[in-house]
Amino acid sequence: MMTLASGNKVTSNESHYLRLVNGPGQCAGRVEIYHSGKWGMICDDSWDKADADVVCRQLDCGSAINATIGAYYGRGTGDIWLDDVECVGNETHILNCPSKQFDHNCGHKEDAGVICSGKRIAHFANHLLCHLDTFCV
C-alpha cells in the first residue's frame, strides 16, 4: 500500500491520477497511473477481477467485466509503476492495494487493462474531470 508523506493512505481525490487508454470506449483500456510527472503502466502479474473492480469503481465506470492481461490494449511506453497488485476489491484507490510499487520484473508485453460495465461522465464534485474519453484528473 502506498502512503503519502503525511502517512495517510492514498484516496481517489489526491494527486495520483488514473486513466484508460487504447480501449474502444471510456471504460475499457490499458490502465495507466500518473506519478512524478509521468504516466506509467501496471504489470499484469497477479492482475485479476478484484484489481480491475477497484480501477473501474475509481473511474466511475461501474464494476469490472474483465481484467485484461498480456497487453490486450497494446503495449505502453515508459515506466511500469505497479506489479503484483493484490486488491481485495473494496479499496477506494488502486494505490491502496498491496503491490510492488515502483519495483517490478515486467516488460510492456505484460501491461494490465480493464473492461468495465459502465460509462464514465465528468464528476466536478469529486474533482474528476474526463477529457477525450481517455484522460481523467
C-alpha positions in Angstrom: 0.0 0.0 0.0 1.3 3.5 -0.8 1.3 6.2 1.8 1.8 9.9 1.3 4.4 11.9 3.1 1.8 12.7 5.7 1.4 8.9 6.4 -2.2 8.8 5.1 -3.5 6.3 2.6 -4.0 7.5 -1.0 -7.6 8.4 -1.8 -9.1 8.9 -5.1 -9.1 12.7 -4.9 -5.4 13.0 -4.2 -2.7 13.7 -6.8 -2.3 10.2 -8.2 -4.4 10.0 -11.4 -5.6 7.1 -13.3 -6.7 6.7 -17.0 -7.6 4.0 -19.5 -6.0 4.2 -23.0 -6.4 2.4 -26.3 -9.8 1.0 -25.5 -13.0 1.0 -27.5 -14.7 3.5 -25.2 -14.4 5.4 -21.9 -14.4 2.5 -19.6 -12.1 0.0 -21.2 -8.4 0.1 -22.0 -4.8 -0.2 -20.7 -4.6 1.1 -17.1 -2.1 4.0 -16.6 -1.2 5.8 -13.4 0.2 9.3 -13.2 3.2 9.6 -10.8 6.1 12.0 -10.6 5.0 13.9 -13.7 4.8 10.8 -15.9 2.2 8.2 -16.9 3.2 4.6 -16.2 1.6 1.2 -16.5 0.6 -1.7 -14.2 2.1 -5.1 -14.8 -0.3 -8.0 -15.2 1.4 -10.3 -12.7 -1.4 -11.3 -10.2 -3.8 -8.9 -12.1 -7.4 -10.2 -11.6 -11.0 -9.1 -11.4 -10.7 -7.7 -7.8 -7.9 -5.3 -9.0 -10.0 -4.4 -12.1 -13.1 -3.7 -9.9 -11.1 -1.1 -7.9 -10.0 0.6 -11.1 -13.5 0.6 -12.6 -15.0 2.0 -9.4 -12.3 4.6 -9.1 -13.1 5.9 -12.6 -16.9 5.8 -12.0 -17.1 3.0 -14.7 -19.2 0.5 -12.7 -17.7 -2.9 -12.0 -15.2 -5.0 -13.9 -16.3 -7.3 -16.6 -12.8 -8.5 -17.3 -9.2 -7.9 -16.1 -7.2 -8.0 -19.3 -3.6 -9.2 -19.4 -0.8 -9.6 -22.0 -1.0 -6.0 -23.2 -4.5 -6.7 -24.6 -4.9 -3.0 -25.3 -1.4 -2.6 -26.7 2.0 -2.1 -25.1 2.6 1.1 -23.3 5.9 3.0 -23.2 7.8 4.4 -20.3 7.7 3.3 -16.7 5.8 0.5 -15.1 4.7 1.8 -11.7 3.0 -1.3 -10.1 3.5 -5.0 -10.1 1.9 -7.9 -8.2 -1.2 -5.9 -7.4 -3.4 -7.8 -4.8 -6.6 -5.8 -4.2 -9.3 -7.4 -2.0 -11.8 -5.5 -4.2 -13.2 -2.9 -1.8 -10.3 -0.4 -1.9 -11.1 3.1 -3.0 -7.9 3.6 -5.0 -5.6 1.2 -6.8 -2.7 2.6 -4.9 -4.3 1.4 -1.6 -4.0 -2.2 -2.7 -0.9 -4.2 -1.7 1.6 -4.3 -4.5 5.2 -3.8 -5.5 5.3 -0.1 -6.2 7.9 1.3 -8.5 9.7 -2.1 -8.4 8.9 -4.7 -11.0 10.1 -7.6 -13.1 7.9 -6.9 -16.1 8.0 -5.7 -19.7 5.3 -3.9 -21.6 4.1 -7.2 -23.0 2.5 -7.6 -19.6 0.6 -4.3 -19.4 -2.7 -4.7 -17.5 -6.1 -3.4 -18.6 -9.8 -3.5 -17.7 -13.2 -3.8 -19.3 -15.8 -2.1 -17.1 -19.5 -2.4 -17.1 -20.4 1.3 -17.1 -19.8 4.6 -18.8 -17.8 7.5 -17.3 -19.1 11.0 -17.0 -17.4 14.1 -15.7 -17.6 14.5 -11.9 -16.9 18.0 -10.8 -17.9 17.4 -7.1 -15.3 14.7 -6.8 -12.7 16.7 -8.8 -12.7 14.0 -11.5 -12.8 15.6 -14.9 -12.6 13.4 -18.0 -11.2 14.7 -21.3 -11.4 13.0 -24.7 -12.7 9.7 -23.1 -9.2 8.7 -22.0 -7.8 11.1 -19.5 -9.2 12.0 -16.1 -7.9 14.4 -13.5 
